[in-house]
Amino acid sequence: MRFRLSTAPATRPGPAANPPPSSPARPLTRSPSPHPEARPFRLTPLRPTLTLTFTSSTFTLKATRPSYTVYLGGEMFDLKHLIGNAWLAEAIYEKSHGRFRCLLPQDLVPPGRGSRSIRDQLLRALVACDLAVFCFDGSDLDSGTVVEFMMAKFADIPAVLVRSDVRHGGDARSTPWNLMASGFPRTAHVIVPSLPLYRSRLRHHGLDDVLRLAGQHGSATAQLVCEQTAAQCVRALDRVLATEPTMPKYLREEAYQWLALLPGLRGKRKSLRKEFESRLKAKVERDLL
């Protein structure tokens, strides 16, 4: 483990008196500091984040949980989708205290005007992330989101499927979406009845339209529902993060070499292979695979 050496202030009594000449051992002392505080050593490792603080009378061991990148896949074709995705990503960051940092595909600038370049960019960004959250809303699932989910499962990326749609569009009662998108390992479900929750949290009953709109009561209520959904997503991300990888160790390199070729990404095969090898190496180092 590598450490980074730094200093931090800590309380220390005044300068020690010099020992008498007849003392058998002379203790180590420091020259008086112009400030009442001395500067002990602090060791901070690079990974995992760990802080060791030494002072004259205390020893503190503090471990900080690492952060993870999360690909947030879903529809982004209208204003409601854009606002909902942004709210959910920010709420997940807040509820996880910064541990889960969502990457929004709508924030990525396409490298070109063609649809093929947009698709390639999104799939590469997905494989580069540590985890994924997919919004499985709609009476019929968004086909692009399903493709992203399948790519995540091919790469053995832990994923959370979140649905806030109150409609049931599946073949089974346990999962309100198409049966073929269910049953994959390292996957958790978050199903939130958003409309009933919104109505149960309404605080503007009896207000006229002017007070209701000027006070932004509707958006405040919707944000409460979003925060509740984000809290459930954080707990689900913690669960899938704790699961063991499904992909065997002896298949990792071959599987990721195949992933570089599977979607037909544009680029030289050698550079694509190196890119996916680096993604695999990063996941292994973070105990994700």
MARZATI-345078 format. One line per 3 residues: number of its first residue (from 0); their letters; for each residue x, y, z of C-alpha. Coordinates in steps of 0.1 Angstrom, whole numbers. Each point is the difference from the previous one (the first is absolute). Example, Ala and Ser with C-alpha at 12.3 -4.5 7.8 and 13.67 -1.06 7.14 Angstrom:
<rs>
0	as	123 -45 78 ~ 14 34 -7;
</rs>
This chain:
<rs>
0	mrf	0 0 0 ~ 14 34 -9 ~ -3 30 23;
3	rls	0 37 -5 ~ 18 20 27 ~ -15 33 12;
6	tap	-3 21 31 ~ -29 13 20 ~ -3 22 31;
9	atr	-6 -16 34 ~ 0 13 36 ~ 34 -4 18;
12	pgp	12 15 33 ~ 27 27 1 ~ 37 -7 -5;
15	aan	15 -25 23 ~ 27 11 25 ~ 36 -10 -7;
18	ppp	11 -30 21 ~ 28 4 26 ~ 36 -8 -11;
21	ssp	1 -30 22 ~ -30 -16 -17 ~ 9 -35 -14;
24	arp	-22 4 -31 ~ -9 32 -18 ~ -36 -1 -13;
27	ltr	-7 12 -35 ~ -15 34 0 ~ -12 26 -26;
30	sps	7 36 -1 ~ -28 22 12 ~ -26 7 -28;
33	php	-13 35 -5 ~ -34 -16 1 ~ -15 -19 29;
36	ear	-6 -30 -22 ~ 27 -24 -12 ~ -2 -19 -34;
39	pfr	-2 -38 4 ~ 2 -24 -29 ~ -31 -12 -20;
42	ltp	2 -30 -23 ~ -26 -2 -26 ~ 1 -31 -24;
45	lrp	-11 3 -36 ~ -24 -30 0 ~ -19 -9 20;
48	tlt	-3 34 16 ~ 13 -2 35 ~ 11 28 23;
51	ltf	25 -6 29 ~ 4 30 23 ~ 28 1 26;
54	tss	1 25 28 ~ 18 2 33 ~ -28 -18 19;
57	tft	-24 -15 -25 ~ -1 -25 -29 ~ -29 2 -24;
60	lka	-8 -25 -27 ~ -26 12 -25 ~ -11 -19 -31;
63	trp	-20 17 -28 ~ -22 -21 -22 ~ 10 3 -37;
66	syt	-22 16 -27 ~ -14 -17 -31 ~ -11 12 -34;
69	vyl	-36 -9 -9 ~ -14 0 -35 ~ -35 13 1;
72	gge	-18 -14 -31 ~ -35 10 -11 ~ -21 20 -24;
75	mfd	13 36 -7 ~ -23 11 -29 ~ -20 27 17;
78	lkh	1 26 28 ~ -16 -23 25 ~ 26 -27 -6;
81	lig	29 25 3 ~ -13 15 32 ~ -8 -33 16;
84	naw	34 -15 -9 ~ 19 30 14 ~ -21 1 32;
87	lae	5 -38 6 ~ 38 3 -6 ~ 4 29 24;
90	aiy	-22 -17 26 ~ 20 -32 -2 ~ 32 20 5;
93	eks	-14 18 30 ~ -16 -31 17 ~ 32 -20 -4;
96	hgr	22 29 13 ~ 19 1 -32 ~ 8 -37 -2;
99	frc	-21 -6 -32 ~ 7 25 -28 ~ -24 -4 -29;
102	llp	10 5 -36 ~ -29 14 -20 ~ 1 -9 -38;
105	qdl	-18 33 -6 ~ 30 19 12 ~ 24 -17 -24;
108	vpp	10 20 -31 ~ -2 -22 -31 ~ 33 -3 -18;
111	grg	-18 2 -34 ~ -34 7 -15 ~ -7 -36 -10;
114	srs	-22 -23 21 ~ 27 -27 -1 ~ 25 22 18;
117	ird	-25 8 27 ~ -8 -36 6 ~ 37 -9 1;
120	qll	7 28 25 ~ -28 -12 23 ~ 11 -36 0;
123	ral	36 9 7 ~ -11 23 29 ~ -22 -28 14;
126	vac	29 -26 1 ~ 23 26 16 ~ -24 5 29;
129	dla	0 -21 32 ~ -37 -5 4 ~ -32 9 -19;
132	vfc	-35 11 7 ~ -26 -4 -28 ~ -34 16 0;
135	fdg	-25 -26 -11 ~ -31 22 -4 ~ -27 -1 -26;
138	sdl	-27 -24 -10 ~ 27 -14 -23 ~ 36 3 10;
141	dsg	22 24 -20 ~ 19 -22 -24 ~ 33 20 3;
144	tvv	0 -4 38 ~ -6 -37 -3 ~ 31 -3 -24;
147	efm	21 19 26 ~ -12 -23 27 ~ 9 -31 -20;
150	mak	35 15 -7 ~ 4 6 37 ~ -9 -36 7;
153	fad	25 -13 -26 ~ 27 20 18 ~ -12 -13 34;
156	ipa	-7 36 12 ~ -22 1 32 ~ -33 17 -10;
159	vlv	-32 14 16 ~ -32 1 -19 ~ -23 28 12;
162	rsd	-36 5 -10 ~ -22 29 11 ~ -28 -8 -25;
165	vrh	-32 -11 17 ~ -11 -20 -30 ~ 7 -37 -2;
168	ggd	15 -10 -33 ~ 15 -34 8 ~ -8 -37 -1;
171	ars	4 -6 37 ~ -12 18 31 ~ 35 2 16;
174	tpw	15 20 -29 ~ -22 25 -19 ~ 19 -2 -32;
177	nlm	8 -25 -27 ~ 9 -34 14 ~ 30 -4 -23;
180	asg	17 30 18 ~ -2 -18 34 ~ 20 -25 19;
183	fpr	35 13 -7 ~ 27 -3 27 ~ 14 29 19;
186	tah	-32 19 -6 ~ -23 17 25 ~ -35 14 -5;
189	viv	-14 33 13 ~ -37 4 -7 ~ -15 33 13;
192	psl	-37 9 -5 ~ 7 36 -8 ~ -35 13 -5;
195	ply	-15 -13 33 ~ 31 12 18 ~ -3 35 -15;
198	rsr	-37 3 9 ~ 7 -12 36 ~ 26 27 4;
201	lrh	-21 29 -13 ~ 1 30 23 ~ -19 25 -21;
204	hgl	-36 -12 4 ~ -23 29 2 ~ 24 25 -14;
207	ddv	-10 21 -30 ~ 19 -2 -32 ~ 21 31 6;
210	lrl	13 -12 34 ~ 6 -35 -12 ~ 19 10 -31;
213	agq	19 29 15 ~ 10 -22 30 ~ 12 -28 -24;
216	hgs	-18 -26 21 ~ -3 -24 -28 ~ 37 -2 -8;
219	ata	9 -2 37 ~ -23 -30 4 ~ 14 -16 -31;
222	qlv	35 5 13 ~ -9 -18 32 ~ -11 -30 -20;
225	ceq	32 2 -20 ~ 21 0 32 ~ -19 -30 13;
228	taa	7 -18 -32 ~ 36 9 1 ~ 4 -13 36;
231	qcv	-14 -34 -12 ~ 24 1 -29 ~ 30 6 23;
234	ral	-10 -30 22 ~ -4 -21 -32 ~ 34 11 -13;
237	drv	16 -11 33 ~ -16 -34 -3 ~ 11 -7 -35;
240	lat	35 14 8 ~ 3 -26 27 ~ -8 -30 -23;
243	ept	27 -22 -13 ~ 9 3 -37 ~ -18 -25 -23;
246	mpk	27 0 -27 ~ 27 -27 7 ~ 35 13 4;
249	ylr	13 -22 -29 ~ -25 16 -24 ~ 6 37 8;
252	eea	26 8 -26 ~ -18 -19 -28 ~ -34 14 10;
255	yqw	12 36 -2 ~ 19 -6 -32 ~ -33 -12 -14;
258	lal	-18 30 14 ~ 23 22 -20 ~ -12 -17 -31;
261	lpg	-36 -9 8 ~ -17 34 -7 ~ 20 8 -30;
264	lrg	16 31 14 ~ 19 21 -25 ~ 37 2 3;
267	krk	31 -22 -3 ~ -3 -34 16 ~ 33 4 19;
270	slr	-10 33 16 ~ -35 -14 9 ~ 16 -30 16;
273	kef	24 21 20 ~ -29 23 11 ~ -21 -29 13;
276	esr	30 -16 16 ~ 6 32 20 ~ -37 0 10;
279	lka	4 -36 12 ~ 31 7 19 ~ -16 30 18;
282	kve	-30 -22 10 ~ 22 -27 13 ~ 21 24 21;
285	rdl	-32 14 16 ~ -13 -36 8 ~ -29 4 -24;
288	l	11 -31 -20;
</rs>
